[in-house]
Amino acid sequence: MSEAEAADRFAARLAIAHRTGRVAVGEPSVAVAASTPHRAAAFAACQYGIDELKARAPVWKQTAYADGEATWVDGCAVGHRHEPARRGRPA
């Protein structure tokens, strides 16, 4: 989502930061902030921003299990839905 989209859609200034690399369980991986004249528009802009980030950004997630196996979720899924997780390494 671009700043211009946020300004047009919500009259908002929007900032999104996403961590890269290994992120421990329970640690934040993304931050979304919006500035608008009204609170409801700020919340709507944040919701839209995170939804669009998940739909557009090529983010691949890996979950590592204690048994050494791993599950991957493919990034940038169509229609705001991520591909189902699968065991093992990515193809």
Buried (B, 14 or more C-beta within 10 A) or exposed (E): BEEEBBBEBBBBBBEBEEEEEEEEEEEEEBEBBBEBEEEEBBEBBBEBBBEBBBBEEEBEEEEEEEEEEBBBBBBEBEEEEBEEEEEEEEE
